[in-house]
C-alpha cells in the first residue's frame, strides 16, 4: 500500500533514490571505519581504536534509520554489498592499510564528501521533492557528520 502523506509518487521515488545513495555511502564508510578500527596500530592505538568504534556505532544507528525512512516512504532498502558499491560515492581501498594519519585524512575526506552530498540532498528534498521530513532527517545526519569531521580534523591540526 502506497503512503498517502501529501507527497506525490514521483517525489517519493526521488526521495527513495536519494536515501538509497546515502545508505550506500553510510555503509561504505561504516565498513571502512571497521577496517581501520581492526587495523590501527602505533602510538595512539587505543585512542583511535575507540574513536573509530564510536563512529561506526554511530553510523550503525543512522544506517538503520535511513533504511526505515526508505520504508516509511514506500520503498525497499537496498541491502547487498554490490548495491552499496554501485551507489556509493565513497570508495574503498582494498588491500591497503594506511598509517594512523592517513586513516584520519581518508575518513575526514569521506565525512566531508558525505556532508557536501547531504547539503545538496537537503535542498533537493525541500525544494524539488517537497519532502520536509526527509530534509529534516538529512539535516540531522549532516550535523552528525559535521561533528565526526570536526573530531577527526582536530587530530590533524
N, C-alpha and C positions, 0 to 999 in steps of 0.2 A: 504494500500500500504506500503510495507516494505521500510525502508530507505536504500538508496544506498550511503553510506557515507564512504566506504572504511574499514568497519568493518564487519567481517563475521557474518552470522546469529547466529552461535553458540556463538561467543563473545558478540554479542548484548544481547542474552538471559542471559549470565553470568553477564553482566553489570547490566541488569534489576534486576536480583536476588540480587546482591549486593546492589543496590539502594533501593530495597524494604525492605531489612533488616534495612538499615539506616533510611528509612522513619518510620519504626516501632519504632526504638529507639528514634527518634526525637519526635514522637507523645507521646510516653510514658513519656519522660522527660517533654514535654510540659504540659501534664496533671498533673504531679507531681508538677511542678512549679506553676500551677494554684491552686492546692490544698494547697500548702504551702503559697501562696500569700493570699488566703482566710482565712487561719487559723493561721497565725503567730500572736504571742502576746508577750507582755513583753516590756522591757525597750527600745529596738531598733525597736519597731514595725514598725513605719513609714518608717524608712530607709530600713529595709528588705522587707517590703511590696512593696516599689518602686523598689528595686533591683530585686526581683522575677518577678515583672511585666515587667521590662525592658528585662529580659532574656526570658520570654515566648513570648514577642512580637518579639524578635529577631528570636526565633525558628519558629514563625508563618511564617515569610518570607522564612526561609530556608526550611520548610516543603513544601510550595508551589513550590519552585524552584526544590526540589527533584522530586515531582510528575510531574512537567513539563519536567524534564530531562528524566524521565522514558518514557514519551510520545514521546519526541524527538527521542528516540531510538527505537520506535515502540511498546512499551509496554503499559500496562494498570496499573495505580497506584492502589494499594490496598486502601481500604477505610472503613473498618469496625473495630470496637473495637476488635473483635475476630481475624481478620487478624493481627492487630498490636500486640496484646497479644501473638499470636502464634509465631511471628517472632522476637519479641523484646528480647534482652539480658538484658535490663534494667527491673527490677522488681518493681512492685507496692507493697504497704503495706496497704491493706485495713483495715479500722477501727483503724489505728494508726495515732496519731497526735503528732509528736515529738516536743520537745522544740527547741528553736532557734538554738542552737549549733548543735544539732543532725540533724536538717533540712539542715544546711550548710554542714555538713560532708556527708550526704547522697547525696546531689546534687553534691558536689565535686567528690565523688566516681563515680557517674553516668556520669558526664562530662569526667572524666578520662577514664572510660570504653569505652565511645564513641571514645575518641581520639585514644586509642590503636587500636580499630577496624578500624577506619578511616585510620590510618597509614598503617595497613596491606592491606586495600582495595585500597589505592593509589598505592602500589606496585603491587598488583594483576591486577589493571586496566591498569597499564603501561606495565608490563612485560608479563602477560598471555593473557589479553583481547585486547591488542594493542589499547586501548581506551584512548588516551591522553586527550580528552575533559572531560571525567568523572574523570580521575586522577586529572586534574587541578581543576575541580569543588569540588572534595572531599578535596583537599589540602586547598582550601579556607574555607571550613566548619571546617576542623581540626584546622586551625588558629583561627577561631571564638570561637570554644570550648576551645582552649588553653587560650584565653583571659578571657572567662567566668570563667574558672577554677582558673586562677590566681586571679581574683577578690574575689572569694569565699575563696581561700586559705589565702588571706590577712586578712580575718575576723577570721581565726582560728590560726594565728601565735601569 
